[in-house]
Amino acid sequence: MPAESAWIASNVKTEERARTLGSYSTVRTLLSFPAPLIGGFLFDAYGFNVPVTLNIVLVLVDIVLILYLVKDRVASTG
């Protein structure tokens, strides 16, 4: 999370930085809230490999979304 926040902060205009980081943090938190429950169900049903594989896939999706949503690199001005 700190690396993602730093990357977003360095690639978003200063005027939009707080809104962008807040929106990203809110969405990430809301989506991760049920994760332990879902992971427990997947572990009980399929064993250890499925939750770990699903986590890796979702990390890759997260990376693609960040690269897609923050398209142009903007020089940070403070």
Sequence and secondary structure as in RCSB ss.txt:
>XXXX:A:sequence
MPAESAWIASNVKTEERARTLGSYSTVRTLLSFPAPLIGGFLFDAYGFNVPVTLNIVLVLVDIVLILYLVKDRVA
STG
>XXXX:A:secstr
 HHHHHHHHHTS GGGHHHHHHHHHHHHHHHHTTHHHHHHHHHHHH SHHHHHHHHHHHHHHHHHHHHHS S   
   
